[in-house]
Amino acid sequence: MRQFDCVSFLCCPARSYLRLILALVMMVAAALAPITAAPTGPARTAIPVKVLALRTEYKENPLGIDSRQPRLSWQLQGEGRGIEQSAYQVRVAQSDQELRAGRPLIWDSGRVNSDESVHRPYDGPPLQPGRRYYWQVRVWDEKSTASDWSAPAYWEMGLLQPADWHADWIEPALNDTSSGPAPMLRREFKVSGAILRARAYVTSHGLYELHLNGHRVGDQLFTPGWTSYEKRIQYQTYDVTDLVKTGANAVGIVLGSGWYRFKGRRIYGDHLAALVQINITYKDGHEEVVRTDQNWKSATGPILMSEIYDGETYDARLEKAGWTMPGYDDAQWAGVTTANFRKDDLFAPAGPPVRRIEEIKPLKIIKTPAGVTVVDMGQNMVGWVRLNVQGPAGTTVILRYAEVLDQQGNFYTENLRNAKATVRYTLQGGLPETFEPHFTFQGFRYVAVDGYPGELTPNSLTGVVIHSEMAPASDFETSSKLINQLQHNILWGQKGNFLDVPTDCPQRDERLGWTGDAEVFARTAAFNMDVAGFFTKWLRDVAADQYKDGRVPTVIPDTGNQNQPPRPAAAWSDAAVIIPWTMYISYGDKRILEEQYPTMVKWVEYERQRAGNEYIWKNDFQYGDWLAYAAPNSEARSYPGATTGKDLIATAFFAYSTDLLGRTAQVLGKKDDAARYGDLLTKIKAAFRREFVTDTGRVGENTQTAYALALQFDLLPDELRPVAAQRLAEDVRERKHLTTGFLGTPFLCHVLSRFGYLEEAYMLLNREQYPSWLYPVKQGATTIWERWDGIKPDGSFQDKSMNSFNHYAYGAIGEWMYRVMAGIEIDPEAPGYKHTLIEPQPGGGFTNVKASHITMYGKVSSAWALKGTRFELTVEIPANTHATVRLPHAQLADVTESDQALAEVSGIRAARQDGDSVLLEIGSGQYRFAVNQRSETAVR
């Protein structure tokens, strides 16, 4: 942002002497103006601060982690403004009782003089596998007043090395095929005493559901998750203390093909397998292990087929009642074979599990012109429907899933390509039955129902929404119902496509972890939800799937031919650099940069090698500005095409990744690397200028994407930036719409608003005709479309081979809405919202915008409203952070806070005029600023 230099000047801790000078200047200025500074130091009561929201590695009381130095985070809460932490103390014990007593302790940090309250690493003795550690923290505030100790929290370690695994990998001794019945494996065991605790550690080749003594273990879905299976496999940890009984017990596991062998291909292996280990600790102290071995039995049952794309076929008549209970007769079951698979590739999950998140009732039931009974769920969603049914044995109910109806109102599935997306349920008969599928999911709004016995009612089906369990992190609302619906669509696009990996689409025969889609959307994703753990997990697969020469596949996990290296592509493969940096600035997570740094270096070095001594990346395969607007023939005669050269795009992203890598090196203290990549960046910029930019400021093919990338990545010399920005704005004004694709769209409005063309950016946002963000909204969309015109203005569909109606890439406008409309911005010098910039930029006819975001420190919010000539801004800043607030089109003498003159207000550390804006330095707390704008500066 153009205002950032002044913010750094005011807020950098290393420049406190400069702030002193500024304070003296402001004291002198006080004699010349009604108000130029407000008193520093918050007015607070004597009530001590509280410490709460304790988290370990982003998780609350996690079970089964494998970080050897887990990072601890907490939040502060207190009365008044300007709450700061001046020191903290963490202590760790073996039990809750020992922790509260303060002895014996495993580790005591002692008093640490620091204002850091997130990502504080454990620094005690080595952690032991399977052991639970209790911890708490207390802090000292800005007045050195100590808080009480927080309520205890805990983390529990998982299995840390291959030697901790005593179980064998086992495979069912069955005709195990990818399209065949789902294997069921079981064994019984006895427990000989009183149980203190029991933990189950479980993973599989394929997907699994674990059962113990007639109960499903846990509520996680699609375990163990999708990773680069030949390199990394996750395992889950379950507390099964309440399920294991003294005496006879039985454990069972059901396996599904899942991602292990899908698309009709055995991508990672031929056969499904399971690894189960139950560690039982008795009250007398001795331990016992129940494990998968040659003594297990295997069979098939009611799941006749369950596949990611095609759906599930389930015959309830084939259920094996009691098969996970002791005493079940498994004499006719087959055996298992043990397999010598690796165990050094097993890891605890860093990200959140997939779960059932919410339920949706049908909007209506319709009969299509073709005579098909269709249930409209009212929302394009991902998951399935729960079926409630009663009827004769052998009756089969068929459920088919689709996103849209065609022009005639008929059920439309052609855009699913080869995905069958069909569930078949055959009734057992008699009593009411309830069914949900096991190892499949679908993207849909509409469900075609065939064979339902009796009357189909809205109570017959319930939509079950599933996705990775990422905590909601933001709210966003404006005076425009259409923009509010757009935000709704962006959020639901993320829900539908963040299912263990960031997929491109959830409905057709693809559903892959496309890196380019994730890269352009990552910042928006971090606003909408807590995605720190989600991307930490996925980026480890990016690192695992990177080839030795540095190339990064465009799909992660890599599903290509391992004997034939993939074709990397600019922007897609650059996710290896861009997303770690995005997570760092969003969460203040330095460790993710440390982990990913080797991958980042290898990728940039690959780009350097491909660009050669000319520093122009050309002649390689590229996706380019994917799905950019294509002008119809009638328009093309007046406006040239919007195709941006792929070599320009590739070189621009080469420069951007080099820039971010240099910044990363600086953060990590790698000064030599920072200097080296700074020098490389200078050379790339010079080459870009020489190859793609004229002396009159024309960039490349004169497209919006060319200008957006060149300006966003700062590739132009200072004197040409205003000229290029003007060319971009003129093109937008002339066309009255965007022409960008996947790569130009995320930056277009940012560049316009950054260079003074705010109203042009708002014009694009508010446009309702094709192409625009609101065109799909006006067409009834409830998610973001893959194409600007998935449904054309004449009602026909775009190319059926690539026409997803749930595809989040164009939802990247969401970050502009948060960062510019609401004005919630990060200071990269104090990442993770340690220092927040509140810089709303009203315009576009909006009369109010309000947004909030849950950071690692607590809630940040910005809500503004225009009431005639009065501009009001309500701000909330979490404890132990501070903020710089910019009031646009304001004069310092006209600003009030909570209806008081600034000189009378606590919590405001500095205030000054900056052009036609007012800059305020504030501590934590809630503020209500207002300014009666003068006519010549009023916001339009």
Secondary structure as UniProt FT lines:
FT   TURN            2..3
FT   HELIX           4..11
FT   HELIX           13..15
FT   HELIX           16..29
FT   TURN            30..32
FT   STRAND          50..56
FT   TURN            57..58
FT   STRAND          63..65
FT   STRAND          71..77
FT   STRAND          85..93
FT   HELIX           96..101
FT   STRAND          107..108
FT   STRAND          120..121
FT   TURN            129..130
FT   STRAND          132..141
FT   TURN            142..143
FT   STRAND          153..157
FT   HELIX           162..164
FT   STRAND          169..172
FT   TURN            178..179
FT   STRAND          183..191
FT   STRAND          195..205
FT   STRAND          207..212
FT   TURN            213..214
FT   STRAND          215..216
FT   TURN            229..231
FT   STRAND          233..234
FT   STRAND          236..239
FT   TURN            241..243
FT   STRAND          247..256
FT   TURN            258..260
FT   TURN            263..264
FT   STRAND          273..282
FT   TURN            283..284
FT   STRAND          287..291
FT   TURN            294..295
FT   STRAND          297..300
FT   STRAND          303..307
FT   TURN            308..310
FT   STRAND          311..315
FT   HELIX           316..318
FT   TURN            321..324
FT   TURN            326..327
FT   TURN            331..332
FT   STRAND          336..339
FT   TURN            344..345
FT   STRAND          346..347
FT   STRAND          354..360
FT   STRAND          364..367
FT   TURN            369..370
FT   STRAND          373..389
FT   TURN            393..394
FT   STRAND          396..402
FT   STRAND          404..405
FT   TURN            407..408
FT   STRAND          411..412
FT   HELIX           414..416
FT   TURN            417..418
FT   STRAND          422..426
FT   STRAND          433..435
FT   STRAND          442..450
FT   HELIX           458..460
FT   STRAND          461..468
FT   STRAND          474..478
FT   HELIX           481..497
FT   HELIX           515..528
FT   HELIX           532..545
FT   TURN            548..549
FT   TURN            562..563
FT   TURN            570..574
FT   HELIX           575..587
FT   HELIX           590..611
FT   HELIX           612..614
FT   TURN            626..627
FT   HELIX           633..636
FT   TURN            637..638
FT   HELIX           646..667
FT   TURN            668..669
FT   HELIX           671..692
FT   TURN            695..696
FT   TURN            700..701
FT   HELIX           704..712
FT   TURN            713..714
FT   HELIX           718..720
FT   HELIX           721..735
FT   TURN            742..744
FT   HELIX           745..754
FT   TURN            755..756
FT   HELIX           758..766
FT   HELIX           774..778
FT   TURN            779..780
FT   TURN            788..789
FT   TURN            793..794
FT   TURN            800..801
FT   HELIX           808..812
FT   HELIX           813..816
FT   HELIX           817..821
FT   STRAND          824..826
FT   TURN            828..829
FT   TURN            831..834
FT   STRAND          835..838
FT   TURN            844..845
FT   STRAND          848..855
FT   TURN            856..857
FT   STRAND          858..867
FT   TURN            868..869
FT   STRAND          870..877
FT   TURN            879..880
FT   STRAND          882..887
FT   TURN            888..889
FT   HELIX           892..894
FT   STRAND          895..897
FT   TURN            898..899
FT   STRAND          900..901
FT   HELIX           902..904
FT   STRAND          908..914
FT   TURN            915..916
FT   STRAND          917..922
FT   STRAND          925..932
FT   TURN            935..937
//
